[in-house]
């Protein structure tokens, strides 16, 4: 499941970059997409590695918050090193978009898992022993 979770984060970043490049009329060429993607994808890899080594669960709410924060921070640092723009408004949009979507899928995943798991109440129903045991 971690592979799918990682791919979900990658997809969020691809959508973020595609929307941004399209909205600013930079085009969706492979070279252009890759030049904008790589700092954030590198940030994502660093973030996932950090969370897996320190906290373990990249799919948790707290793990997701760290992934978002580190992805944006590392991505912006790499953009500065590469001579790409990091306007304050861009940083805010990146935090908001990546935060909403990366944390959003994690919340949806948790809710779906919670709904599909049977409730283990120790074999009783409201304090009474079930006749089906």
Helices and strands as residue ranges (DSSP letters): H 2-23, H 30-54, H 61-81, H 88-116, E 124-125, E 128-129
